[in-house]
Amino acid sequence: MRKILFILALISAILISCRFTEEMLSGEWGNITSVSSDDAEMNVAIQKAQETLPMFIKAFRSPTPTQTDFEIKARFPYGDGESAEHIWVNGLSLSGNQFTGVLGNEPIYIKNIHLGDHVVVDMKDISDWLIIDDNRLLGGFTLHIIRNGMTESERIQFDSEFGITIPDSPALP
């Protein structure tokens, strides 16, 4: 069965130092969730992220003083092209219909790109986006699906590890 890997490493989006990055990413397998490519709830989340991408782009082009971080999650196919890892990309720039940025996680299955590599992402390959605005998560559609599947104690721990306010459903800019 084909699987889509959704990386939970939002932490990499808000890391403060290289030392912290190394510590957090040393156990990358603990930061992934395997989701079937036909998971209806996840596919709706990806569709919502795509539909609201113009809002993200508008905010990205003209950020407010409280918007401190902009990231996208992109689909990177591997193997037969049917399977893919979805990985966060930060340090973004936008040109035409493509974002360029830095890979925020070490891929698990893809061997030709690595954490910190510069990548180019077509708009059609974006599966999620997020903005940190005044210490509050905006977007993060796929993160909300994964978070909502957690037990209450797991959610509390997840939220405290990120140190930002995560609303119960995706908020828009």
For each residue, the residues with C-beta under 8 A, 3 or more apart:
1: 36
2: 36 37 82 83
3: 34 35 36 37 83
4: 34 35 36 37 39 42 75 83 84 85 86
5: 32 33 34 35 84 85 86 108 109
6: 32 33 35 42 73 86 127 142 146
7: 31 32 73 85 86 87 88 105
8: 31 32 33 143 146
9: 12 13 24 25 28 31 88 104 105
10: 13 14 88 130 137 140 143 162
11: 14 15 24 31 161 162
12: 9 15 21 24 25 88 90 104 105
13: 9 10 69 71 88 90 104 130 132
14: 10 11 69 132 162 163 164
15: 11 12 20 21 24
16: 20
17: 20 21
18: 21 22
19: 22 23
20: 15 16 17 23 24
21: 12 15 17 18 24 25
22: 18 19 25 26
23: 19 20 26
24: 9 11 12 15 20 21
25: 9 12 21 22 28 31 105 106 115
26: 22 23
27: 30 31
28: 9 25 31 32 105 106 108
29: 32 108
30: 27
31: 7 8 9 11 25 27 28 105
32: 5 6 7 8 28 29 108
33: 5 6 8 146
34: 3 4 5
35: 3 4 5 6 39 42
36: 1 2 3 4 39
37: 2 3 4 82 83
38: 43
39: 4 35 36 42 43
40: 43 44
41: 44 45 145
42: 4 6 35 39 45 46 142 145
43: 38 39 40 46 47
44: 40 41 47 48
45: 41 42 48 49 128 141 142 144 145
46: 42 43 49 50 127 128 141 142
47: 43 44 50 51
48: 44 45 51 52 141 170
49: 45 46 52 53 73 126 127 128 129 139 141 142
50: 46 47 53 126 127
51: 47 48
52: 48 49 55 56 129 139 172
53: 49 50 56 57 123 126 129
54: 57 58
55: 52 58 59 172 173
56: 52 53 59 60 70 72 129 131 139 173
57: 53 54 60 61 94
58: 54 55 61 62 173
59: 55 56 62 63 64 67 70 131 138 173
60: 56 57 63 70 92 94 131
61: 57 58 94
62: 58 59
63: 59 60 67 70
64: 59 67 133
65:
66: 133 134
67: 59 63 64 70 131 132 133 134 173
68: 132 133
69: 13 14 90 130 131 132
70: 56 59 60 63 67 90 92 129 130 131
71: 13 88 89 90 92 101 104 129 130
72: 56 88 89 92 99 101 121 126 128 129
73: 6 7 49 86 87 88 89 126 127 128 129 130 142
74: 86 87 89 99 119 121 125 126 127
75: 4 84 85 86 125 126 127
76: 84 85 86 87 107 110 113 119 125
77: 81 82 83 84
78: 81 83 84 85 109 110
79: 82 83 109
80: 83
81: 77 78
82: 2 37 77 79
83: 2 3 4 37 77 78 79 80 109
84: 4 5 75 76 77 78
85: 4 5 7 75 76 78 107 108 109 110
86: 4 5 6 7 73 74 75 76 127 128 142
87: 7 73 74 76 103 104 105 107
88: 7 9 10 12 13 71 72 73 104 105
89: 71 72 73 74 92 99 101 102 103 104 119 121
90: 12 13 69 70 71 101 102 104
91: 101 102
92: 60 70 71 72 89 99 100 101
93: 99 100 101
94: 57 60 61 98 99 100
95: 98 100
96:
97: 122 123
98: 94 95 120 121 122 123
99: 72 74 89 92 93 94 120 121 123 126
100: 92 93 94 95 118 119 120 121
101: 71 72 89 90 91 92 93 118 119 121
102: 89 90 91 116 117 118 119
103: 87 89 107 113 114 115 116 117 118 119
104: 9 12 13 71 87 88 89 90 115
105: 7 9 12 25 28 31 87 88 115
106: 25 28 114 115
107: 76 85 87 103 110 111 113 114 115
108: 5 28 29 32 85
109: 5 78 79 83 85
110: 76 78 85 107 113
111: 107
112:
113: 76 103 107 110 117 119
114: 103 106 107 117
115: 25 103 104 105 106 107
116: 102 103
117: 102 103 113 114
118: 100 101 102 103
119: 74 76 89 100 101 102 103 113
120: 98 99 100
121: 72 74 89 98 99 100 101 125 126
122: 97 98 125
123: 53 97 98 99 126
124:
125: 74 75 76 121 122
126: 49 50 53 72 73 74 75 99 121 123 129
127: 6 46 49 50 73 74 75 86 142
128: 45 46 49 72 73 86 139 140 141 142 143
129: 49 52 53 56 70 71 72 73 126 139 140
130: 10 13 69 70 71 73 137 138 139 140 143
131: 56 59 60 67 69 70 137 138 139 173
132: 13 14 67 68 69 135 136 137 138 164
133: 64 66 67 68 136 138 173
134: 66 67
135: 132 163 164 165
136: 132 133 164 165 166 167 171
137: 10 130 131 132 140 143 162 164 165 166 167 171
138: 59 130 131 132 133 170 171 172 173
139: 49 52 56 128 129 130 131 170 171 172 173
140: 10 128 129 130 137 143 144 166 170
141: 45 46 48 49 128 144 145 170
142: 6 42 45 46 49 73 86 127 128 145 146
143: 8 10 128 130 137 140 146 147 166
144: 45 140 141 147 148 166 168 169 170
145: 41 42 45 141 142 148 149
146: 6 8 33 142 143 149 150
147: 143 144 150 155 158 166
148: 144 145 168
149: 145 146
150: 146 147 154 155 158
151: 154 155
152: 155 156
153: 156 157
154: 150 151 157 158
155: 147 150 151 152 158 159
156: 152 153 159 160
157: 153 154 160 161
158: 147 150 154 155 161 162 166
159: 155 156 162 164 166
160: 156 157 163
161: 11 157 158
162: 10 11 14 137 158 159 166
163: 14 135 160
164: 14 132 135 136 137 159
165: 135 136 137
166: 136 137 140 143 144 147 158 159 162
167: 136 137 170 171
168: 144 148
169: 144
170: 48 138 139 140 141 144 167
171: 136 137 138 139 167
172: 52 55 138 139
173: 55 56 58 59 67 131 133 138 139
